[in-house]
Amino acid sequence: MKTMERKKSAMRRPAKRKNVGVYRGAREPKSEEKRDENALRFAALGGLEEIGRNMMFLEYKDEIIIIDLGLQFPEEETPGIDYIIPDISYLEKKKESIKGIVITHAHLDHIGAAPYLMERLGNPLIYTTELTKEIMKRRHDEFLHAPRLNFKIVKSGEILTIGEYFSAEFFDVQHNIPDTVGLVIGTPVGNILHPGEYKLDRTKNGKSKTLDTFKEIGKKNILAMLQDSTGATKPGYSIPEETVVENIETIFKEAPGRIVVGTFASLLDRLYEIIKVAEKMGKVVATSGFSMKTNVQIAQNLGYMKIGKGVMINLEDIEKYDDKKIVILCTGAQGEPDASLMRIGNGEHRHVRTKPGDTFIFSSSVIPGNERSVQTLKDNLSRQGAIIHTSETMDIHSSGHAPQEEIKEVVKIINPKFFIPIHGYYFMRATNIGLAIQSGVKKENAILVDNGDIIEFTKTEAKITGERVPASSVFVDGLGVGDIGEVVLRDRRTLAEEGMIVVIASINRKTGKVIKNPDIISRGFIYLKENKELLDEIRRRVRMIIGRVPHYQDVDVDYIKSLIKDQVAEFLYNKTNRRPMVLPVIIEI
Amino acid sequence: MKTMERKKSAMRRPAKRKNVGVYRGAREPKSEEKRDENALRFAALGGLEEIGRNMMFLEYKDEIIIIDLGLQFPEEETPGIDYIIPDISYLEKKKESIKGIVITHAHLDHIGAAPYLMERLGNPLIYTTELTKEIMKRRHDEFLHAPRLNFKIVKSGEILTIGEYFSAEFFDVQHNIPDTVGLVIGTPVGNILHPGEYKLDRTKNGKSKTLDTFKEIGKKNILAMLQDSTGATKPGYSIPEETVVENIETIFKEAPGRIVVGTFASLLDRLYEIIKVAEKMGKVVATSGFSMKTNVQIAQNLGYMKIGKGVMINLEDIEKYDDKKIVILCTGAQGEPDASLMRIGNGEHRHVRTKPGDTFIFSSSVIPGNERSVQTLKDNLSRQGAIIHTSETMDIHSSGHAPQEEIKEVVKIINPKFFIPIHGYYFMRATNIGLAIQSGVKKENAILVDNGDIIEFTKTEAKITGERVPASSVFVDGLGVGDIGEVVLRDRRTLAEEGMIVVIASINRKTGKVIKNPDIISRGFIYLKENKELLDEIRRRVRMIIGRVPHYQDVDVDYIKSLIKDQVAEFLYNKTNRRPMVLPVIIEI
């Protein structure tokens, strides 16, 4: 193992994620300039300083169109938070101007914030594809008070007029969920390309349908191109889905018993290919996990998956078939605690018990932060005799995001005047800028902005205005949206690292004397039952502190509290080298 | 991004890391069997269900030798913990039998627990190499109350007698810190090989010194081989250090300004190579970070690094040199908050301010769990105009652990009768077993045991006895060693996710009536100032709960507390869908 000296303090707090440094847009902000009424304004409300929470808008005079309504998953630094969604306060004030929302595809980082935001945006018309609509509706149904959504279904090749100033031409791209679209937005200043999230998935003969599509788009005189940066730091080309499916087929052939495939419920393209392999080999397929089940059903109902009769079976019926016939498609390849695969690993699944000789295929990459959970899952399955295949040893997963060489190919074909990297952390977006410049975009036309920065486009120019729209993180926790702020999160982090101790002293309001021995409760600090001496010493000190305070007319409770807090904290630090949160309470009787 | 439906509950708790399943040793435990007095006993106290905390021992009659005294770094599930060390209660009781401790190399997962454990083990003689000794001593000096350590320096090729029954022959292996050794332990039942942590680092002409060494060891009739599993799931061969250094040299040549190399302070081999490159190119080198500085100094003092005069400079002096001459070696490539590189990224470093055109080389892989911190670090450096190279795009790091093909090569050469995978999670160890079997070890002789399991070896047999020695995790937090248990950690996790609320009601001891309006304090749950109504409602409910309790002779405080706890928790869950820890306090006056 690579070890290192880590200082104690380094271990005890999560890393500060301070973003510092000079601003590095292609143009310097000129905050004194006035808003140009004839310019097109662009800003992202999320997605530019994180992975997820994708949402951006274009504004021309009194018309706005929005692209995507994504959420972000919580991180180590946001403990207990369910989701992080964009701050829409700028758009909320202008909701009459919103002419429509375009959704590029049905992943949660593009649709997940809709139930929280649609009403506040005035519930505008949503332009999207059939499958995306169905998945959005299914999710929306879980939110009882959310308004009924209105959709306009779009098809590849179609050009729609949105409002007075905008048009949108949609085109299919290969991602890893069907019905993913990119779009060319026609505006009074020129064409803006949002290519969606795509990869150039090549077949054996080197063909890519998506590449052909971009060749057509390249003829449209694109003023500005927005480009996903998720793959921008990955060298080379995509692993072809054909290769992935071939490798999975090989594993299927060698499997001595049942096969369990763990992957994302949203990887519908992959799932369909796996079902086809199973069908070809005379196997039957069951799904496990709510989202896996519903997504496959939606895709089947809409005709995106054409599956022979009798291939899909209920999970309850797997015991009726020979083990060698069984394929189970499962959620939970990230080690999520309540998902199917973890339940199987833990021996808690209602219908599936691991048997020696079961083959498990982890057809996904591990999202940073999930490594330990996935490790435990693999350990548990392995302990039960399972055979395990991961993408570490074989190409059984391929990302849906174009890596470096594919981004460069597409930028060359599109040849946009301006280039704006979206979706990704700063370093990823900065690297993306480098790829664009290598592909012919002029250095001064490659524009690196953060969430909330406004770019104004005219027919010939683009500038960062220096103005900003609010674009901070809004936290969803339980039923609360936006009611958890930095203070609460900071407390959660401290409580997690150090625990807390509450010291309760009852004093006589008149005399200021301690009435009874102070009460102490503590959690996450030390096991109190085994530390009676420490407790007695704290009580003694608290009585002493209060006893020493001179008593005039009124008892200064705040003063006593701050004395107790400081002195107990110092005492505990000296005794234990720990810094629990000390919370003094004075009860005046 | 690959998104997925995650259930709310899944987001709110860390994954349960339950290890389940059938036992899978090569032999089934036979707990009824008696201890064989003429057998050699082996057990690991750590390292077999984690990465780190490596420690194991061999016992023959009344003699014990210990190998390594490692620590483990804390994880998401052990918030606030500094280190995790092995449980030595079995050895502590037999400390008179301990004839010596062998330390294979100076990484913290092999030496880090020494300051906590040496006294309790009776401070036995430590057998190790010169560099390891110096690094252990330097670390030991930080612990004021730890006993002075006694060392016996060993050299490659040397055979030492330890106690009456054991001998140890040491040999050098290539890892990534100098003076790493493996050893053949001679015992009355046969030779046990602990090859240390190694890789077969091949030069351009395909030679590997370590491989040649193993060819010699292979002649020694090895009864049992212990094998590191860290690389057991990685296919292929090691990236040669020569390649790594060549790539770093290329980056050096292209760098327009200063060069900062972030890596582990323990990667002394790599550091030396980098210093040599710098020297060759006429550059000067400064170190930043306490461990980086001391490790390089120790290596220089002992002659492991031969560096020309004037090459190493003080960090304070870097401004005296042309930027193109400067190379800075830094700790903190894992994004550790207090390490040098993070300070530079945050603009908080005393001597180094990032300038546009500075080149940063991250010459390490990212340890799972550190990805986000490293991302922020790269973002911050990138925002300040830095050029960044990581091992994602170029081979500028190579692991010190043999991957699959190299493990197989060595097992074939050694041809041991028994094979025991060590160092790594279950899946890694199970995979390692598979490699051994492919390399000629008989299936029934490949033995998969967990921490604490005892294997008894005779000249011809090995069996898992079914007995176990205590081998749980011992947590170090501040000055406390072992005083934090599962209860405290569980509370910390709950506090982190949901926060807490303390409800304090003062009641008249005689009448059982509420004396004053209940006090409420809360942290990490909700921002109280903005939720006055919720607070008032809690107070009202608490008064009501207490008012309703029938009052006989004595007030049943525990009963009232449990009522308050349940009902406040339920109320809050209904209102907010959150489950803060509710802590009721009743003050009887």
HADDOCK unambig.tbl for C-alpha pairs under 7 A between the chains (distance, minus, plus):
assign (segid A and resid 3 and name CA) (segid B and resid 107 and name CA) 5.73 0.50 0.50
assign (segid A and resid 3 and name CA) (segid B and resid 108 and name CA) 5.73 0.50 0.50
assign (segid A and resid 3 and name CA) (segid B and resid 109 and name CA) 6.60 0.50 0.50
assign (segid A and resid 3 and name CA) (segid B and resid 266 and name CA) 6.77 0.50 0.50
assign (segid A and resid 4 and name CA) (segid B and resid 108 and name CA) 6.85 0.50 0.50
assign (segid A and resid 4 and name CA) (segid B and resid 264 and name CA) 5.81 0.50 0.50
assign (segid A and resid 4 and name CA) (segid B and resid 265 and name CA) 6.23 0.50 0.50
assign (segid A and resid 4 and name CA) (segid B and resid 266 and name CA) 6.21 0.50 0.50
assign (segid A and resid 5 and name CA) (segid B and resid 291 and name CA) 6.29 0.50 0.50
assign (segid A and resid 8 and name CA) (segid B and resid 82 and name CA) 6.27 0.50 0.50
assign (segid A and resid 10 and name CA) (segid B and resid 336 and name CA) 6.21 0.50 0.50
assign (segid A and resid 10 and name CA) (segid B and resid 337 and name CA) 5.60 0.50 0.50
assign (segid A and resid 10 and name CA) (segid B and resid 338 and name CA) 5.57 0.50 0.50
assign (segid A and resid 11 and name CA) (segid B and resid 82 and name CA) 5.93 0.50 0.50
assign (segid A and resid 12 and name CA) (segid B and resid 80 and name CA) 5.03 0.50 0.50
assign (segid A and resid 12 and name CA) (segid B and resid 81 and name CA) 6.99 0.50 0.50
assign (segid A and resid 12 and name CA) (segid B and resid 82 and name CA) 6.87 0.50 0.50
assign (segid A and resid 15 and name CA) (segid B and resid 336 and name CA) 6.54 0.50 0.50
assign (segid A and resid 15 and name CA) (segid B and resid 337 and name CA) 4.77 0.50 0.50
assign (segid A and resid 15 and name CA) (segid B and resid 373 and name CA) 6.17 0.50 0.50
assign (segid A and resid 16 and name CA) (segid B and resid 337 and name CA) 6.34 0.50 0.50
assign (segid A and resid 17 and name CA) (segid B and resid 373 and name CA) 6.87 0.50 0.50
assign (segid A and resid 17 and name CA) (segid B and resid 376 and name CA) 5.92 0.50 0.50
assign (segid A and resid 18 and name CA) (segid B and resid 346 and name CA) 6.80 0.50 0.50
assign (segid A and resid 19 and name CA) (segid B and resid 380 and name CA) 5.55 0.50 0.50
assign (segid A and resid 20 and name CA) (segid B and resid 346 and name CA) 6.04 0.50 0.50
assign (segid A and resid 20 and name CA) (segid B and resid 380 and name CA) 5.58 0.50 0.50
assign (segid A and resid 21 and name CA) (segid B and resid 380 and name CA) 6.46 0.50 0.50
assign (segid A and resid 21 and name CA) (segid B and resid 383 and name CA) 5.48 0.50 0.50
assign (segid A and resid 21 and name CA) (segid B and resid 384 and name CA) 4.90 0.50 0.50
assign (segid A and resid 22 and name CA) (segid B and resid 383 and name CA) 6.12 0.50 0.50
assign (segid A and resid 22 and name CA) (segid B and resid 384 and name CA) 5.47 0.50 0.50
assign (segid A and resid 23 and name CA) (segid B and resid 383 and name CA) 6.74 0.50 0.50
assign (segid A and resid 24 and name CA) (segid B and resid 383 and name CA) 6.48 0.50 0.50
assign (segid A and resid 79 and name CA) (segid B and resid 496 and name CA) 5.81 0.50 0.50
assign (segid A and resid 79 and name CA) (segid B and resid 497 and name CA) 5.08 0.50 0.50
assign (segid A and resid 80 and name CA) (segid B and resid 12 and name CA) 5.04 0.50 0.50
assign (segid A and resid 80 and name CA) (segid B and resid 496 and name CA) 6.70 0.50 0.50
assign (segid A and resid 80 and name CA) (segid B and resid 497 and name CA) 3.75 0.50 0.50
assign (segid A and resid 80 and name CA) (segid B and resid 498 and name CA) 5.80 0.50 0.50
assign (segid A and resid 82 and name CA) (segid B and resid 8 and name CA) 6.34 0.50 0.50
assign (segid A and resid 82 and name CA) (segid B and resid 11 and name CA) 5.95 0.50 0.50
assign (segid A and resid 82 and name CA) (segid B and resid 12 and name CA) 6.89 0.50 0.50
assign (segid A and resid 107 and name CA) (segid B and resid 3 and name CA) 5.71 0.50 0.50
assign (segid A and resid 108 and name CA) (segid B and resid 3 and name CA) 5.68 0.50 0.50
assign (segid A and resid 108 and name CA) (segid B and resid 4 and name CA) 6.84 0.50 0.50
assign (segid A and resid 109 and name CA) (segid B and resid 3 and name CA) 6.60 0.50 0.50
assign (segid A and resid 234 and name CA) (segid B and resid 393 and name CA) 6.77 0.50 0.50
assign (segid A and resid 235 and name CA) (segid B and resid 393 and name CA) 6.04 0.50 0.50
assign (segid A and resid 264 and name CA) (segid B and resid 4 and name CA) 5.91 0.50 0.50
assign (segid A and resid 265 and name CA) (segid B and resid 4 and name CA) 6.28 0.50 0.50
assign (segid A and resid 266 and name CA) (segid B and resid 3 and name CA) 6.77 0.50 0.50
assign (segid A and resid 266 and name CA) (segid B and resid 4 and name CA) 6.26 0.50 0.50
assign (segid A and resid 291 and name CA) (segid B and resid 5 and name CA) 6.34 0.50 0.50
assign (segid A and resid 336 and name CA) (segid B and resid 10 and name CA) 6.26 0.50 0.50
assign (segid A and resid 336 and name CA) (segid B and resid 15 and name CA) 6.54 0.50 0.50
assign (segid A and resid 337 and name CA) (segid B and resid 10 and name CA) 5.61 0.50 0.50
assign (segid A and resid 337 and name CA) (segid B and resid 15 and name CA) 4.77 0.50 0.50
assign (segid A and resid 337 and name CA) (segid B and resid 16 and name CA) 6.35 0.50 0.50
assign (segid A and resid 338 and name CA) (segid B and resid 10 and name CA) 5.55 0.50 0.50
assign (segid A and resid 346 and name CA) (segid B and resid 18 and name CA) 6.77 0.50 0.50
assign (segid A and resid 346 and name CA) (segid B and resid 20 and name CA) 6.02 0.50 0.50
assign (segid A and resid 368 and name CA) (segid B and resid 369 and name CA) 6.82 0.50 0.50
assign (segid A and resid 368 and name CA) (segid B and resid 371 and name CA) 6.09 0.50 0.50
assign (segid A and resid 369 and name CA) (segid B and resid 368 and name CA) 6.83 0.50 0.50
assign (segid A and resid 369 and name CA) (segid B and resid 369 and name CA) 5.14 0.50 0.50
assign (segid A and resid 371 and name CA) (segid B and resid 368 and name CA) 6.08 0.50 0.50
assign (segid A and resid 373 and name CA) (segid B and resid 15 and name CA) 6.21 0.50 0.50
assign (segid A and resid 373 and name CA) (segid B and resid 17 and name CA) 6.88 0.50 0.50
assign (segid A and resid 376 and name CA) (segid B and resid 17 and name CA) 5.93 0.50 0.50
assign (segid A and resid 378 and name CA) (segid B and resid 427 and name CA) 6.09 0.50 0.50
assign (segid A and resid 379 and name CA) (segid B and resid 425 and name CA) 6.79 0.50 0.50
assign (segid A and resid 379 and name CA) (segid B and resid 426 and name CA) 5.03 0.50 0.50
assign (segid A and resid 379 and name CA) (segid B and resid 427 and name CA) 4.73 0.50 0.50
assign (segid A and resid 380 and name CA) (segid B and resid 19 and name CA) 5.54 0.50 0.50
assign (segid A and resid 380 and name CA) (segid B and resid 20 and name CA) 5.60 0.50 0.50
assign (segid A and resid 380 and name CA) (segid B and resid 21 and name CA) 6.49 0.50 0.50
assign (segid A and resid 382 and name CA) (segid B and resid 427 and name CA) 5.76 0.50 0.50
assign (segid A and resid 383 and name CA) (segid B and resid 21 and name CA) 5.50 0.50 0.50
assign (segid A and resid 383 and name CA) (segid B and resid 22 and name CA) 6.15 0.50 0.50
assign (segid A and resid 383 and name CA) (segid B and resid 23 and name CA) 6.75 0.50 0.50
assign (segid A and resid 383 and name CA) (segid B and resid 24 and name CA) 6.49 0.50 0.50
assign (segid A and resid 384 and name CA) (segid B and resid 21 and name CA) 4.90 0.50 0.50
assign (segid A and resid 384 and name CA) (segid B and resid 22 and name CA) 5.46 0.50 0.50
assign (segid A and resid 393 and name CA) (segid B and resid 234 and name CA) 6.77 0.50 0.50
assign (segid A and resid 393 and name CA) (segid B and resid 235 and name CA) 6.06 0.50 0.50
assign (segid A and resid 425 and name CA) (segid B and resid 379 and name CA) 6.79 0.50 0.50
assign (segid A and resid 426 and name CA) (segid B and resid 379 and name CA) 5.03 0.50 0.50
assign (segid A and resid 427 and name CA) (segid B and resid 378 and name CA) 6.08 0.50 0.50
assign (segid A and resid 427 and name CA) (segid B and resid 379 and name CA) 4.73 0.50 0.50
assign (segid A and resid 427 and name CA) (segid B and resid 382 and name CA) 5.76 0.50 0.50
assign (segid A and resid 478 and name CA) (segid B and resid 576 and name CA) 5.89 0.50 0.50
assign (segid A and resid 478 and name CA) (segid B and resid 577 and name CA) 4.59 0.50 0.50
assign (segid A and resid 478 and name CA) (segid B and resid 578 and name CA) 5.65 0.50 0.50
assign (segid A and resid 479 and name CA) (segid B and resid 576 and name CA) 5.05 0.50 0.50
assign (segid A and resid 479 and name CA) (segid B and resid 577 and name CA) 5.57 0.50 0.50
assign (segid A and resid 480 and name CA) (segid B and resid 576 and name CA) 6.33 0.50 0.50
assign (segid A and resid 484 and name CA) (segid B and resid 526 and name CA) 6.24 0.50 0.50
assign (segid A and resid 484 and name CA) (segid B and resid 527 and name CA) 6.94 0.50 0.50
assign (segid A and resid 488 and name CA) (segid B and resid 523 and name CA) 6.70 0.50 0.50
assign (segid A and resid 488 and name CA) (segid B and resid 524 and name CA) 4.47 0.50 0.50
assign (segid A and resid 488 and name CA) (segid B and resid 525 and name CA) 6.50 0.50 0.50
assign (segid A and resid 488 and name CA) (segid B and resid 526 and name CA) 6.42 0.50 0.50
assign (segid A and resid 488 and name CA) (segid B and resid 527 and name CA) 6.50 0.50 0.50
assign (segid A and resid 489 and name CA) (segid B and resid 524 and name CA) 6.20 0.50 0.50
assign (segid A and resid 491 and name CA) (segid B and resid 523 and name CA) 6.00 0.50 0.50
assign (segid A and resid 491 and name CA) (segid B and resid 524 and name CA) 4.98 0.50 0.50
assign (segid A and resid 492 and name CA) (segid B and resid 495 and name CA) 6.33 0.50 0.50
assign (segid A and resid 492 and name CA) (segid B and resid 496 and name CA) 4.49 0.50 0.50
assign (segid A and resid 492 and name CA) (segid B and resid 497 and name CA) 6.93 0.50 0.50
assign (segid A and resid 492 and name CA) (segid B and resid 499 and name CA) 5.99 0.50 0.50
assign (segid A and resid 492 and name CA) (segid B and resid 524 and name CA) 4.65 0.50 0.50
assign (segid A and resid 493 and name CA) (segid B and resid 496 and name CA) 5.90 0.50 0.50
assign (segid A and resid 495 and name CA) (segid B and resid 492 and name CA) 6.32 0.50 0.50
assign (segid A and resid 495 and name CA) (segid B and resid 495 and name CA) 5.86 0.50 0.50
assign (segid A and resid 495 and name CA) (segid B and resid 496 and name CA) 6.00 0.50 0.50
assign (segid A and resid 496 and name CA) (segid B and resid 79 and name CA) 5.83 0.50 0.50
assign (segid A and resid 496 and name CA) (segid B and resid 80 and name CA) 6.73 0.50 0.50
assign (segid A and resid 496 and name CA) (segid B and resid 492 and name CA) 4.49 0.50 0.50
assign (segid A and resid 496 and name CA) (segid B and resid 493 and name CA) 5.90 0.50 0.50
assign (segid A and resid 496 and name CA) (segid B and resid 495 and name CA) 6.00 0.50 0.50
assign (segid A and resid 496 and name CA) (segid B and resid 496 and name CA) 4.69 0.50 0.50
assign (segid A and resid 497 and name CA) (segid B and resid 79 and name CA) 5.09 0.50 0.50
assign (segid A and resid 497 and name CA) (segid B and resid 80 and name CA) 3.77 0.50 0.50
assign (segid A and resid 497 and name CA) (segid B and resid 492 and name CA) 6.95 0.50 0.50
assign (segid A and resid 498 and name CA) (segid B and resid 80 and name CA) 5.83 0.50 0.50
assign (segid A and resid 499 and name CA) (segid B and resid 492 and name CA) 5.98 0.50 0.50
assign (segid A and resid 523 and name CA) (segid B and resid 488 and name CA) 6.68 0.50 0.50
assign (segid A and resid 523 and name CA) (segid B and resid 491 and name CA) 5.99 0.50 0.50
assign (segid A and resid 524 and name CA) (segid B and resid 488 and name CA) 4.47 0.50 0.50
assign (segid A and resid 524 and name CA) (segid B and resid 489 and name CA) 6.18 0.50 0.50
assign (segid A and resid 524 and name CA) (segid B and resid 491 and name CA) 4.97 0.50 0.50
assign (segid A and resid 524 and name CA) (segid B and resid 492 and name CA) 4.63 0.50 0.50
assign (segid A and resid 525 and name CA) (segid B and resid 488 and name CA) 6.49 0.50 0.50
assign (segid A and resid 526 and name CA) (segid B and resid 484 and name CA) 6.22 0.50 0.50
assign (segid A and resid 526 and name CA) (segid B and resid 488 and name CA) 6.40 0.50 0.50
assign (segid A and resid 527 and name CA) (segid B and resid 484 and name CA) 6.92 0.50 0.50
assign (segid A and resid 527 and name CA) (segid B and resid 488 and name CA) 6.47 0.50 0.50
assign (segid A and resid 576 and name CA) (segid B and resid 478 and name CA) 5.89 0.50 0.50
assign (segid A and resid 576 and name CA) (segid B and resid 479 and name CA) 5.07 0.50 0.50
assign (segid A and resid 576 and name CA) (segid B and resid 480 and name CA) 6.32 0.50 0.50
assign (segid A and resid 577 and name CA) (segid B and resid 478 and name CA) 4.58 0.50 0.50
assign (segid A and resid 577 and name CA) (segid B and resid 479 and name CA) 5.57 0.50 0.50
assign (segid A and resid 578 and name CA) (segid B and resid 478 and name CA) 5.68 0.50 0.50
